[in-house]
Amino acid sequence: MNSDFPIVATLMQLQTALIGLPQPLIDQMQAAGPFKVLIATLLSLRTRDDTTAIVAPRLFAVADTPQALITLGSEKIAQLIYPVGFYRTKARDIVAICQQLITLHAGDVPADMQQLLALPGVGRKTANLVLAIGFGIPAICVDIHVHRICNRWGYLATTTPEETEQVLRQTVPSAFWIPINGLLVTLGQQICHPTSPRCSLCPVRTVCAQRGVTRHR
């Protein structure tokens, strides 16, 4: 980790500079409640936001509670959530999650990392996003954008999102744990692309080491 990197100042600058740009879908769902955040996050895995933005409301218009989704069944859910990635597997996971929520948690989504990770198809990225967006509990969701950009900046030198999460938890003030994902996803989707990033438009280009960047605009 580069202890000289101005991480707090950089994140504060992004909070101002990215106003008006499209925000990640899940970040827009704070008022929807933990259950919809959980299901929408599951749908969003390996799926573009614009697809999830169509599919999630379509599913919730038909069924938006654990019992209603169980009644619907995995085949009907699969039809409703197509064409999200791995839609058949996700449909089965949704039914299994709902069954587990009813059996073990009285139909509620648990506000606990280990209990979330025990749900079918739920990994650390999903669990952290549910805690952060669904419950407002400080948690750092590290997806590919957060992992890539922090390393591109030269702030970190990590090899996996899991490692990145642990370092960020130790070095980033808790006030930024929830917003860091939304900020870096927005930056990654709109400006800091994996290949040929739009560095000329980047509001924090002066602090970026451009690690791994071979061409840019």
Secondary structure, DSSP 4 states (H G I P E B T S, - for coil): --TTS-HHHHHHHHHHHTTTSPPPTGGGGGGG-HHHHHHHHHHHTTS-HHHHHHHHHHHHHH--SHHHHHHH-HHHHHHHHTTSTTHHHHHHHHHHHHHHHHHHHTTPPPS-HHHHHTSTT--HHHHHHIIIIIH--------HHHHHHHHHHTS---SSHHHHHHHHHHHS-GGGTTHHHHHHHHHHHHTS-SSS--GGG-TTGGG---TT-----
